[in-house]
Amino acid sequence: MSGEPTRRATLFGGLCLCCLPSLARSAEEVDGRFTLEEVAPQTFVRKGLHEDASAQNADAIANIGFIVGRDGVLVTETGGSLADGQWLRAEIAKRTDKPIRHVVLSHVHPDHCFGAAAFLEDKPNFIGHASLREALDARGAFYRERLEEILGKGRAGQVVYPTQAVKDGTEIDLGDRTLRFTAHGVAHTPCDLSMLDTASGLLFPADMLFVERVPSLDGSLNGWLKEIERLKGFGATRAVPGHGPVTVELAPALGDLSRYLTTLRDETRKAIAAGISIDKATETVARSERERWTLFDTYNGRNVTVAYKELEWE
């Protein structure tokens, strides 16, 4: 495995800067690749691309969507750039004239929160984890600078902060349905927020659930495995993952994720016990999972690095 993709992923937490483009394309130029599916009554989700951020895809790589309630709209994820958020906002307008009341910022990574600027004029309630503001303070400007290099000047969007911070849990009432939010411990990132739609029973775990695309560890490996057990206790049978199909059966999807993370944990521990260096470990740990995940070679080495730094102090 080349060390360069791993190094970049480690630095940028989900942004691939392998080729800085000279031209950027608007959402209109890429929206032919996207469709919204109604995954539950008045619940719409777009599948993100299994790619890294590029000028050609406007960082439209995450699953994003919205829920239309009696009293207004809740945006479940905003997209990865101003252009991606504008695309989503236009799709909402095609389906309803109800006001956009709430916008969810599920965690700090750019592909999930940099579309938020497209909704500022709606003056919604921006909902995020209690630790999201701190994470955005630490990373937001840097992420924006890198996105500008990838997408072109003015196309990244701006850093948007939550107006409602969720410390433990809260509920949002859309009039005919209640959305139940949970602030999780350090897992995929230090600021993961999940949402359960009590009307449809759909769980929105954001990037605490990857399907098809290799998981990206930017928080705590042990913490993520712990929060997976918590997700299982919510009573949901179907979920909208942060990456992957627009909906999946929750139990087998969590099973696949747990298998990868457990393999990552166990083999990293063995490497540490054997005195294998962190650089060598990135070349060997969890290789049995390689054929099961897209973008494995780009992100697994980074995951090993993060896991090694956590587990060597156990």
C-alpha angles and dihedrals in degrees: 000000000000114000094216099075088045093051093049094047090050092054100042104034098223103351116111113205098177093128121019105211127224094209132046128205126214126237088256090063094054103032092094086075092059138072133172119232124204098230095175132001107308091350116120129187134181119206113233123225121262091236139098121256113289141158088254096057102033087226089292091152103119131076107257136172150126146249123225114213132179093265101035150310131298117200109216096197129000104212133242105287143014089266092051091049091048089053090053093046090052090051090052090052090054090059107035143008092208115123121264100242103169137027121191121219098193096186144331102278115115097232089064105037112027093082089066093093089069088068100047094101089058089061093218130170106266108212121203145150116281088246095050096090091055091048092050090048089054099042112012100090091045093050090049092051092051092047090051089055091051102039103027133260115312095010101093097072126221134286109269120196127212117260091196116047117200112210100173111346143322142176131232119202117211092182099258099034138034124221114208117206128200126193107214132209119254105305126126086002134351091263112044118159124189129194132205120199103215092196098058099020090233117148119214104198093163111202095349080087121051120178123188093347114084112258117253117220114210101146129028127335093203090043092052092052088050093051091049088063088050092052089053089059095059092084096235121140098188132041144184105231122211088241128017134041116359090251134011140178101267102217099055092040091054088045092058091046092048091050092054095045092045091050089049091050098044096044093045090053090051091050091051092048090050092051093245112160121245091248092053091045091059088061097052113024118103094356089142087071095056098102093046098064138050117233089021094143092052099051112019093077090053090049090053090051093052092044093048092053090050099043100043088073096053 
